[in-house]
Amino acid sequence: MTLRLRLGVNIDHVATVRNARGGLYPDPVRAAQEALAAGADGITAHLREDRRHISDADIAGLSELLNRQERPLNLEMAVTQEMLAIALHHRPHAVCLVPEKREERTTEGGLDVVGGHNWITPFVGQLNEAGCRVSLFIGPDPEQIHAAQRTGAAVVELHTGAFCDAVREGRVEDAQAELSALRDGATLAARLGLEVHAGHGIDYETVGDVAAIPEIAELNIGHFLIGEAIFVGLGPAIRRMRDLMDAAREPDA
């Protein structure tokens, strides 16, 4: 039996729009409510060190909403002592450790677990002890996947940005190579006992190929859905993504 693929909706860029003018509108917590009503299985939010979109108050509001509805919050964060303290205070269902540079527009690549193993592993241990399910956001590189498994994390989230960029730019051979790497990475991670998630840059054009990888249990999608919501509304945008994900998992897809 093919397992249903979960959808986590990242609501960061609702906060980006709000922060462009200041004030309280649009409210990311309201967006989370709408996303759940439209079929999202959980909500993802990245609390960046510079607070460029999601704020501390947003995390508090999201935690309250999702605890009340018994739905998972996936807190994306850098591997810093400040973020660790915030995560240990809120104790979200899941924490995804990501690389973060202040000058980047968005997360540009995967976490270097090989190079940072000695400082990432203690973070994973403390979050595990607090009851958080830890994910590491990495590229589909075998060395990084093996290193992730050694940290004690339960999950890896594979960075799909290179594949999605290649598709949109019409680089067919590159897209096929990146998709093959994602497939191989998902297979290896699952064999090592890791749950496999994927995300970054996914849209309607690219979701089918990623969703069809059988080892992947969850997709986290944000920027595209928030952008598409400008034209069709958040609910319809999410429902269409959900339909495409489900179609990719059908036996004859």
Backbone as CSV, one residue per row, in Angstrom:
resi,resn,N_x,N_y,N_z,CA_x,CA_y,CA_z,C_x,C_y,C_z
1,MET,0.841,-1.194,0.000,0.000,0.000,0.000,0.881,1.251,0.000
2,THR,0.553,2.201,-0.888,1.297,3.446,-0.962,0.866,4.382,0.160
3,LEU,1.828,4.881,0.926,1.511,5.766,2.040,1.159,7.159,1.535
4,ARG,0.202,7.791,2.205,-0.181,9.155,1.863,0.973,10.100,2.173
5,LEU,1.287,10.954,1.230,2.366,11.922,1.381,1.847,13.141,2.150
6,ARG,2.532,13.512,3.224,2.107,14.654,4.029,2.559,15.968,3.389
7,LEU,1.784,17.023,3.643,2.115,18.358,3.152,2.256,19.310,4.328
8,GLY,3.452,19.855,4.483,3.673,20.937,5.437,3.712,22.254,4.675
9,VAL,2.921,23.222,5.082,2.873,24.516,4.405,3.672,25.534,5.206
10,ASN,4.657,26.128,4.543,5.507,27.142,5.164,4.854,28.510,4.984
11,ILE,4.571,29.195,6.090,3.844,30.462,6.010,4.764,31.673,6.237
12,ASP,6.083,31.492,6.064,7.037,32.576,6.280,6.665,33.844,5.520
13,HIS,6.282,33.690,4.247,6.178,34.874,3.401,4.842,35.591,3.527
14,VAL,3.936,35.047,4.318,2.826,35.861,4.794,3.385,36.944,5.717
15,ALA,4.331,36.541,6.559,4.989,37.504,7.446,5.838,38.500,6.663
16,THR,6.435,38.066,5.539,7.205,38.985,4.705,6.325,40.118,4.204
17,VAL,5.120,39.779,3.741,4.188,40.804,3.254,3.776,41.734,4.399
18,ARG,3.466,41.156,5.536,3.105,41.973,6.704,4.208,42.952,7.060
19,ASN,5.434,42.457,7.098,6.550,43.276,7.554,6.918,44.384,6.565
20,ALA,6.477,44.233,5.308,6.762,45.267,4.319,6.110,46.598,4.682
21,ARG,4.994,46.527,5.412,4.301,47.747,5.827,4.261,47.915,7.342
22,GLY,4.681,46.915,8.083,4.529,46.968,9.525,3.109,46.604,9.913
23,GLY,2.799,46.716,11.171,1.452,46.397,11.611,1.240,44.912,11.789
24,LEU,-0.007,44.502,11.719,-0.379,43.132,12.063,-0.961,42.335,10.905
25,TYR,-1.111,42.942,9.730,-1.806,42.281,8.621,-0.889,42.111,7.431
26,PRO,-0.917,40.964,6.767,-1.684,39.742,7.065,-1.044,38.930,8.188
27,ASP,-1.863,38.199,8.890,-1.448,37.469,10.084,-1.030,36.040,9.722
28,PRO,0.214,35.648,9.977,0.634,34.280,9.677,-0.168,33.209,10.413
29,VAL,-0.652,33.524,11.607,-1.449,32.538,12.342,-2.765,32.280,11.619
30,ARG,-3.384,33.324,11.105,-4.592,33.141,10.304,-4.281,32.325,9.051
31,ALA,-3.133,32.598,8.417,-2.737,31.812,7.241,-2.583,30.338,7.599
32,ALA,-2.041,30.068,8.774,-1.896,28.681,9.221,-3.260,28.018,9.373
33,GLN,-4.214,28.738,9.936,-5.569,28.198,10.066,-6.152,27.862,8.702
34,GLU,-5.995,28.784,7.744,-6.516,28.563,6.396,-5.825,27.371,5.731
35,ALA,-4.518,27.247,5.941,-3.765,26.152,5.335,-4.234,24.799,5.866
36,LEU,-4.441,24.718,7.166,-4.915,23.469,7.760,-6.306,23.117,7.247
37,ALA,-7.169,24.120,7.117,-8.522,23.881,6.630,-8.511,23.404,5.179
38,ALA,-7.480,23.810,4.416,-7.399,23.453,3.002,-6.727,22.105,2.756
39,GLY,-6.211,21.473,3.809,-5.625,20.151,3.632,-4.171,20.010,4.010
40,ALA,-3.556,21.078,4.525,-2.181,20.937,5.017,-2.173,20.019,6.233
41,ASP,-1.131,19.207,6.338,-1.000,18.304,7.481,-0.292,18.959,8.651
42,GLY,0.450,20.011,8.386,1.163,20.727,9.431,1.651,22.055,8.892
43,ILE,2.262,22.839,9.758,2.736,24.179,9.417,4.231,24.273,9.706
44,THR,4.938,24.867,8.754,6.367,25.113,8.907,6.607,26.616,8.988
45,ALA,7.509,27.021,9.876,7.884,28.425,9.996,9.360,28.509,10.349
46,HIS,10.074,29.422,9.692,11.505,29.605,9.915,11.720,30.887,10.702
47,LEU,12.142,30.757,11.935,12.497,31.909,12.754,13.967,32.221,12.504
48,ARG,14.204,33.204,11.648,15.582,33.548,11.295,16.196,34.439,12.365
49,GLU,17.516,34.431,12.418,18.218,35.246,13.415,17.921,36.731,13.259
50,ASP,17.740,37.206,12.014,17.471,38.626,11.801,15.987,38.966,11.836
51,ARG,15.122,37.948,12.039,13.669,38.146,12.154,13.112,38.866,10.927
52,ARG,13.597,38.527,9.748,13.169,39.247,8.554,11.723,38.943,8.163
53,HIS,11.188,37.806,8.629,9.779,37.528,8.362,9.083,37.044,9.638
54,ILE,9.169,35.782,9.964,8.523,35.261,11.168,9.142,35.893,12.423
55,SER,8.290,36.249,13.368,8.735,36.873,14.614,8.570,35.901,15.781
56,ASP,9.125,36.256,16.907,8.960,35.455,18.117,7.484,35.358,18.504
57,ALA,6.755,36.465,18.330,5.325,36.450,18.641,4.567,35.499,17.715
58,ASP,5.003,35.416,16.448,4.369,34.472,15.519,4.551,33.033,16.000
59,ILE,5.753,32.705,16.458,6.009,31.341,16.934,5.142,31.027,18.138
60,ALA,4.989,32.005,19.029,4.122,31.790,20.185,2.679,31.566,19.740
61,GLY,2.202,32.380,18.792,0.839,32.226,18.305,0.620,30.935,17.561
62,LEU,1.585,30.550,16.736,1.481,29.290,16.000,1.510,28.097,16.945
63,SER,2.368,28.169,17.952,2.443,27.075,18.925,1.105,26.885,19.626
64,GLU,0.491,27.997,20.022,-0.803,27.923,20.700,-1.869,27.327,19.784
65,LEU,-1.925,27.807,18.536,-2.920,27.314,17.576,-2.753,25.827,17.315
66,LEU,-1.546,25.425,17.029,-1.314,24.039,16.619,-1.428,23.077,17.788
67,ASN,-1.041,23.502,18.970,-1.263,22.662,20.153,-2.760,22.464,20.393
68,ARG,-3.522,23.535,20.215,-4.962,23.457,20.432,-5.632,22.516,19.426
69,GLN,-5.146,22.548,18.186,-5.724,21.708,17.143,-5.038,20.346,17.030
70,GLU,-4.035,20.130,17.874,-3.275,18.878,17.861,-2.692,18.596,16.475
71,ARG,-2.094,19.640,15.904,-1.436,19.537,14.601,0.025,19.946,14.777
72,PRO,0.911,19.434,13.939,2.342,19.669,14.154,2.848,21.014,13.649
73,LEU,3.710,21.635,14.460,4.489,22.787,14.041,5.911,22.319,13.788
74,ASN,6.429,22.661,12.617,7.804,22.368,12.256,8.573,23.676,12.292
75,LEU,9.412,23.851,13.312,10.183,25.080,13.487,11.530,24.936,12.796
76,GLU,11.736,25.709,11.739,13.039,25.747,11.087,13.908,26.769,11.796
77,MET,15.174,26.403,12.014,16.045,27.324,12.746,17.507,27.001,12.492
78,ALA,18.341,28.016,12.688,19.786,27.838,12.613,20.288,27.135,13.873
79,VAL,21.491,26.615,13.773,22.088,25.896,14.908,22.836,26.907,15.766
80,THR,22.058,27.656,16.558,22.629,28.664,17.457,22.039,28.483,18.847
81,GLN,22.725,28.992,19.837,22.247,28.878,21.214,20.941,29.646,21.416
82,GLU,20.798,30.794,20.764,19.552,31.556,20.872,18.375,30.728,20.370
83,MET,18.532,30.123,19.199,17.432,29.351,18.618,17.155,28.089,19.426
84,LEU,18.210,27.494,19.957,18.014,26.319,20.801,17.162,26.670,22.017
85,ALA,17.443,27.801,22.643,16.671,28.214,23.814,15.204,28.430,23.461
86,ILE,14.947,29.016,22.297,13.566,29.247,21.860,12.857,27.921,21.618
87,ALA,13.540,27.000,20.956,12.937,25.694,20.689,12.657,24.930,21.977
88,LEU,13.575,24.999,22.916,13.367,24.289,24.174,12.244,24.915,24.991
89,HIS,11.997,26.205,24.781,10.879,26.866,25.474,9.539,26.425,24.882
90,HIS,9.429,26.440,23.562,8.145,26.132,22.910,7.930,24.630,22.701
91,ARG,9.012,23.890,22.574,8.941,22.450,22.339,7.969,22.081,21.214
92,PRO,8.250,22.562,19.996,7.375,22.215,18.879,7.471,20.731,18.551
93,HIS,6.511,20.240,17.807,6.514,18.835,17.404,7.819,18.483,16.689
94,ALA,8.264,19.370,15.792,9.461,19.098,14.997,10.335,20.338,14.920
95,VAL,11.634,20.100,14.828,12.614,21.158,14.607,13.475,20.746,13.425
96,CYS,13.562,21.623,12.429,14.412,21.356,11.269,15.601,22.306,11.329
97,LEU,16.791,21.749,11.481,18.011,22.545,11.544,18.479,22.861,10.130
98,VAL,18.679,24.165,9.867,19.014,24.625,8.522,20.242,25.521,8.581
99,PRO,20.980,25.623,7.463,22.053,26.614,7.414,21.445,27.998,7.264
100,GLU,22.131,29.013,7.735,21.580,30.357,7.633,22.701,31.372,7.514
101,LYS,22.588,32.216,6.476,23.507,33.339,6.304,22.669,34.603,6.199
102,ARG,23.084,35.652,6.893,22.278,36.878,6.921,22.124,37.504,5.539
103,GLU,23.131,37.344,4.663,23.083,38.013,3.370,22.261,37.264,2.324
104,GLU,21.848,36.031,2.608,21.119,35.265,1.605,19.650,35.686,1.558
105,ARG,19.033,35.542,0.366,17.611,35.835,0.241,16.773,34.737,0.862
106,THR,17.205,33.510,0.636,16.537,32.348,1.208,17.602,31.298,1.449
107,THR,17.222,30.182,2.040,18.203,29.146,2.342,18.795,28.620,1.041
108,GLU,20.098,28.769,0.870,20.727,28.520,-0.424,21.190,27.080,-0.616
109,GLY,21.368,26.340,0.421,21.860,24.974,0.281,21.606,24.198,1.553
110,GLY,22.130,22.981,1.564,21.923,22.130,2.718,22.929,22.379,3.820
111,LEU,22.594,21.908,4.986,23.468,21.992,6.147,24.679,21.090,5.944
112,ASP,25.858,21.565,6.324,27.074,20.751,6.247,27.197,19.950,7.543
113,VAL,26.569,18.791,7.546,26.585,17.955,8.743,27.939,17.290,8.917
114,VAL,28.621,16.998,7.819,29.948,16.387,7.904,30.908,17.330,8.620
115,GLY,30.962,18.577,8.175,31.885,19.538,8.768,31.465,20.008,10.147
116,GLY,30.148,20.003,10.412,29.665,20.509,11.687,29.178,19.451,12.643
117,HIS,29.587,18.205,12.408,29.048,17.084,13.178,29.216,17.277,14.680
118,ASN,30.367,17.776,15.108,30.644,17.854,16.545,29.822,18.918,17.263
119,TRP,29.339,19.918,16.542,28.491,20.911,17.217,27.014,20.720,16.900
120,ILE,26.692,20.024,15.810,25.290,19.744,15.500,24.755,18.621,16.393
121,THR,25.558,17.601,16.633,25.103,16.439,17.405,24.590,16.807,18.800
122,PRO,25.290,17.665,19.571,24.731,18.038,20.884,23.392,18.765,20.784
123,PHE,23.205,19.574,19.737,21.916,20.239,19.535,20.821,19.204,19.327
124,VAL,21.115,18.232,18.484,20.131,17.176,18.214,19.779,16.456,19.504
125,GLY,20.796,16.152,20.317,20.550,15.438,21.566,19.646,16.210,22.508
126,GLN,19.892,17.512,22.659,19.052,18.313,23.555,17.621,18.425,23.048
127,LEU,17.453,18.574,21.754,16.107,18.664,21.181,15.378,17.331,21.292
128,ASN,16.100,16.248,21.080,15.490,14.920,21.259,15.003,14.744,22.699
129,GLU,15.828,15.147,23.646,15.454,15.012,25.058,14.220,15.842,25.404
130,ALA,14.030,16.957,24.685,12.869,17.822,24.921,11.610,17.307,24.224
131,GLY,11.747,16.209,23.486,10.589,15.632,22.817,10.336,16.152,21.425
132,CYS,11.285,16.922,20.865,11.143,17.428,19.506,11.698,16.403,18.503
133,ARG,11.034,16.258,17.398,11.517,15.378,16.333,12.453,16.184,15.445
134,VAL,13.703,15.818,15.385,14.712,16.648,14.729,14.929,16.204,13.289
135,SER,14.916,17.197,12.412,15.204,17.001,10.995,16.422,17.825,10.632
136,LEU,17.239,17.322,9.720,18.383,18.063,9.206,18.155,18.333,7.720
137,PHE,18.248,19.597,7.330,18.012,20.021,5.953,19.332,19.903,5.196
138,ILE,19.424,18.921,4.310,20.698,18.620,3.654,20.497,18.355,2.165
139,GLY,21.576,18.452,1.426,21.555,18.014,0.038,21.593,16.497,-0.016
140,PRO,21.225,15.924,-1.167,21.170,14.463,-1.290,22.540,13.830,-1.515
141,ASP,23.487,14.211,-0.697,24.854,13.708,-0.802,25.035,12.545,0.173
142,PRO,25.541,11.406,-0.274,25.654,10.251,0.620,26.428,10.528,1.901
143,GLU,27.521,11.295,1.815,28.295,11.582,3.020,27.471,12.386,4.020
144,GLN,26.698,13.357,3.524,25.865,14.155,4.423,24.753,13.309,5.041
145,ILE,24.197,12.395,4.276,23.129,11.531,4.788,23.666,10.602,5.867
146,HIS,24.815,10.007,5.640,25.427,9.154,6.668,25.734,9.962,7.926
147,ALA,26.268,11.183,7.747,26.592,12.022,8.901,25.324,12.404,9.659
148,ALA,24.245,12.672,8.932,22.981,13.016,9.578,22.484,11.875,10.452
149,GLN,22.597,10.675,9.945,22.150,9.506,10.713,22.958,9.362,11.996
150,ARG,24.247,9.703,11.951,25.100,9.562,13.132,24.802,10.605,14.203
151,THR,24.131,11.699,13.861,23.816,12.717,14.871,22.693,12.278,15.804
152,GLY,21.909,11.290,15.396,20.752,10.887,16.177,19.462,11.541,15.731
153,ALA,19.509,12.345,14.651,18.288,12.943,14.110,17.391,11.847,13.542
154,ALA,16.085,12.068,13.634,15.123,11.085,13.131,14.808,11.272,11.656
155,VAL,15.064,12.489,11.139,14.579,12.869,9.810,15.664,13.617,9.054
156,VAL,15.702,13.425,7.739,16.426,14.340,6.865,15.435,14.952,5.891
157,GLU,15.598,16.241,5.634,14.819,16.902,4.592,15.763,17.216,3.443
158,LEU,15.504,16.619,2.301,16.384,16.779,1.156,16.074,18.076,0.411
159,HIS,17.118,18.827,0.131,17.007,20.118,-0.555,16.708,19.871,-2.037
160,THR,15.539,20.326,-2.483,15.111,20.091,-3.864,15.354,21.293,-4.772
161,GLY,15.999,22.323,-4.257,16.151,23.557,-5.019,16.904,23.405,-6.324
162,ALA,17.974,22.632,-6.341,18.762,22.483,-7.568,17.943,21.809,-8.661
163,PHE,17.159,20.797,-8.295,16.282,20.145,-9.264,15.233,21.115,-9.794
164,CYS,14.570,21.837,-8.898,13.504,22.751,-9.320,14.046,23.873,-10.198
165,ASP,15.205,24.407,-9.859,15.811,25.458,-10.673,16.124,24.941,-12.072
166,ALA,16.670,23.727,-12.163,17.023,23.162,-13.463,15.788,22.963,-14.333
167,VAL,14.693,22.519,-13.725,13.452,22.342,-14.481,12.968,23.680,-15.020
168,ARG,12.896,24.687,-14.171,12.372,25.992,-14.583,13.246,26.662,-15.638
169,GLU,14.548,26.388,-15.591,15.476,26.998,-16.539,15.651,26.176,-17.804
170,GLY,14.931,25.059,-17.909,14.979,24.234,-19.113,16.254,23.439,-19.278
171,ARG,16.990,23.219,-18.207,18.227,22.424,-18.261,17.862,20.958,-18.012
172,VAL,17.466,20.293,-19.080,16.865,18.968,-18.967,17.831,17.949,-18.378
173,GLU,19.054,17.904,-18.885,20.016,16.915,-18.383,20.345,17.166,-16.915
174,ASP,20.513,18.434,-16.559,20.792,18.752,-15.157,19.627,18.357,-14.265
175,ALA,18.414,18.599,-14.748,17.231,18.247,-13.964,17.163,16.747,-13.724
176,GLN,17.448,15.969,-14.751,17.420,14.520,-14.590,18.498,14.040,-13.620
177,ALA,19.678,14.665,-13.702,20.755,14.286,-12.790,20.392,14.631,-11.349
178,GLU,19.793,15.802,-11.138,19.402,16.205,-9.784,18.282,15.317,-9.247
179,LEU,17.348,14.951,-10.111,16.260,14.077,-9.680,16.793,12.694,-9.322
180,SER,17.743,12.205,-10.105,18.358,10.916,-9.798,19.073,10.961,-8.449
181,ALA,19.749,12.075,-8.171,20.430,12.217,-6.880,19.427,12.235,-5.736
182,LEU,18.292,12.891,-5.934,17.256,12.904,-4.906,16.706,11.498,-4.663
183,ARG,16.482,10.758,-5.729,15.986,9.389,-5.586,16.986,8.522,-4.834
184,ASP,18.254,8.622,-5.237,19.282,7.813,-4.571,19.436,8.220,-3.113
185,GLY,19.380,9.529,-2.861,19.509,10.001,-1.496,18.366,9.538,-0.616
186,ALA,17.154,9.572,-1.158,15.989,9.118,-0.394,16.088,7.632,-0.088
187,THR,16.545,6.855,-1.049,16.699,5.414,-0.847,17.718,5.131,0.253
188,LEU,18.855,5.819,0.198,19.900,5.615,1.197,19.412,6.021,2.584
189,ALA,18.786,7.194,2.681,18.319,7.669,3.982,17.327,6.701,4.600
190,ALA,16.399,6.212,3.794,15.410,5.263,4.315,16.081,3.973,4.756
191,ARG,17.073,3.541,4.008,17.793,2.315,4.376,18.524,2.476,5.703
192,LEU,18.947,3.711,6.004,19.642,3.985,7.263,18.678,4.206,8.431
193,GLY,17.380,4.107,8.167,16.393,4.254,9.221,15.893,5.667,9.439
194,LEU,16.196,6.570,8.515,15.761,7.955,8.617,14.435,8.149,7.882
195,GLU,13.553,8.962,8.459,12.381,9.388,7.702,12.845,10.466,6.729
196,VAL,12.257,10.471,5.538,12.723,11.358,4.482,11.648,12.394,4.151
197,HIS,12.029,13.668,4.243,11.198,14.775,3.791,11.919,15.471,2.644
198,ALA,11.245,16.389,1.981,11.875,17.141,0.895,11.232,18.507,0.791
199,GLY,12.000,19.473,0.309,11.458,20.806,0.142,12.462,21.786,-0.405
200,HIS,11.977,22.896,-0.892,12.655,24.077,-1.400,12.436,24.204,-2.907
201,GLY,11.713,25.257,-3.261,11.508,25.596,-4.665,10.435,24.797,-5.379
202,ILE,9.708,23.947,-4.681,8.725,23.080,-5.332,7.505,23.901,-5.765
203,ASP,7.048,23.648,-7.002,5.841,24.276,-7.523,4.995,23.224,-8.223
204,TYR,3.955,23.652,-8.937,3.072,22.692,-9.594,3.808,21.881,-10.656
205,GLU,4.801,22.487,-11.312,5.526,21.809,-12.377,6.466,20.731,-11.845
206,THR,7.025,20.949,-10.678,8.063,20.045,-10.171,7.570,19.071,-9.100
207,VAL,6.391,19.312,-8.540,5.973,18.508,-7.395,5.766,17.043,-7.757
208,GLY,5.292,16.757,-8.972,4.982,15.377,-9.320,6.187,14.461,-9.251
209,ASP,7.315,14.898,-9.823,8.512,14.057,-9.825,9.040,13.822,-8.422
210,VAL,8.978,14.856,-7.575,9.467,14.699,-6.201,8.505,13.825,-5.395
211,ALA,7.214,14.090,-5.538,6.217,13.330,-4.782,6.200,11.861,-5.150
212,ALA,6.635,11.537,-6.352,6.630,10.144,-6.811,7.742,9.310,-6.192
213,ILE,8.704,9.945,-5.528,9.780,9.194,-4.874,9.178,8.495,-3.655
214,PRO,9.122,7.182,-3.647,8.302,6.489,-2.638,8.791,6.624,-1.212
215,GLU,10.085,6.859,-1.015,10.602,6.946,0.353,10.258,8.273,1.029
216,ILE,9.863,9.279,0.259,9.581,10.586,0.836,8.230,10.559,1.543
217,ALA,8.226,10.983,2.797,7.015,10.957,3.616,6.341,12.311,3.724
218,GLU,7.084,13.390,3.438,6.518,14.728,3.646,7.203,15.727,2.724
219,LEU,6.414,16.635,2.168,6.937,17.775,1.434,6.634,19.041,2.219
220,ASN,7.604,19.951,2.275,7.393,21.261,2.879,7.493,22.318,1.791
221,ILE,6.386,23.021,1.572,6.275,23.955,0.455,5.731,25.273,0.985
222,GLY,6.364,26.383,0.577,5.938,27.664,1.103,5.823,28.772,0.080
223,HIS,6.971,29.244,-0.414,6.997,30.454,-1.230,6.042,30.377,-2.416
224,PHE,6.064,29.274,-3.129,5.190,29.160,-4.298,3.720,29.244,-3.909
225,LEU,3.336,28.551,-2.844,1.931,28.545,-2.438,1.469,29.936,-2.002
226,ILE,2.307,30.662,-1.278,1.935,32.006,-0.855,1.841,32.921,-2.072
227,GLY,2.755,32.756,-3.028,2.683,33.548,-4.255,1.452,33.229,-5.077
228,GLU,1.146,31.956,-5.238,-0.028,31.539,-6.016,-1.313,32.012,-5.351
229,ALA,-1.293,32.116,-4.029,-2.478,32.565,-3.299,-2.889,33.984,-3.684
230,ILE,-1.949,34.793,-4.148,-2.293,36.144,-4.599,-3.308,36.084,-5.744
231,PHE,-3.188,35.056,-6.583,-4.026,34.959,-7.771,-5.279,34.111,-7.566
232,VAL,-5.180,33.064,-6.747,-6.320,32.137,-6.644,-6.827,31.959,-5.224
233,GLY,-6.103,32.487,-4.239,-6.458,32.265,-2.846,-5.640,31.131,-2.260
234,LEU,-5.396,31.178,-0.955,-4.540,30.183,-0.321,-5.165,28.802,-0.330
235,GLY,-6.445,28.717,-0.019,-7.110,27.415,-0.003,-7.034,26.696,-1.341
236,PRO,-7.467,27.331,-2.443,-7.372,26.672,-3.744,-5.943,26.306,-4.142
237,ALA,-4.966,27.161,-3.814,-3.566,26.863,-4.149,-3.105,25.595,-3.440
238,ILE,-3.452,25.472,-2.174,-3.051,24.294,-1.404,-3.792,23.057,-1.889
239,ARG,-5.077,23.196,-2.160,-5.848,22.027,-2.607,-5.331,21.496,-3.937
240,ARG,-4.926,22.381,-4.842,-4.365,21.901,-6.105,-3.036,21.184,-5.868
241,MET,-2.196,21.739,-4.998,-0.922,21.077,-4.690,-1.179,19.707,-4.080
242,ARG,-2.152,19.652,-3.176,-2.515,18.379,-2.547,-2.961,17.363,-3.592
243,ASP,-3.749,17.791,-4.570,-4.221,16.895,-5.631,-3.057,16.373,-6.467
244,LEU,-2.109,17.249,-6.789,-0.953,16.833,-7.592,-0.077,15.849,-6.818
245,MET,0.078,16.074,-5.535,0.835,15.147,-4.695,0.169,13.780,-4.653
246,ASP,-1.142,13.777,-4.461,-1.867,12.508,-4.388,-1.807,11.762,-5.723
247,ALA,-1.925,12.509,-6.833,-1.877,11.874,-8.150,-0.535,11.219,-8.406
248,ALA,0.549,11.847,-7.905,1.882,11.288,-8.101,2.086,9.989,-7.326
249,ARG,1.274,9.759,-6.300,1.386,8.559,-5.493,0.432,7.452,-5.940
250,GLU,-0.417,7.726,-6.938,-1.316,6.689,-7.422,-0.510,5.613,-8.142
251,PRO,-0.918,4.346,-8.062,-0.143,3.255,-8.649,0.168,3.415,-10.127
252,ASP,-0.751,4.030,-10.881,-0.530,4.152,-12.329,-0.006,5.530,-12.713
253,ALA,0.436,6.323,-11.685,0.910,7.684,-11.993,2.246,7.615,-12.731
